[in-house]
Amino acid sequence: MSDDVSPTAFYEEKAKNILKGELKRRGLTYALLAEKLNERGAHESERNLANKISRGSFTAAFFMMCMEVIGVRQISLEV
């Protein structure tokens, strides 16, 4: 791994792809995800979510909250 690549970059990409895949699998948009998160008190706009998810720069807590509000109960972490 080169010095200019974060040691967590691979995992950020993996988390981003899992989240995007689960949204697609359920036919959900960022707008609907934002609505569901707002219902839980996490105030995120559709645009903010799109940016955050495309960068893969989100916390494990954010990831877990997204999984919960879209109804994901199990995920595969095959690397």
Disulfide bonds with the S-S distance in Angstrom:
none
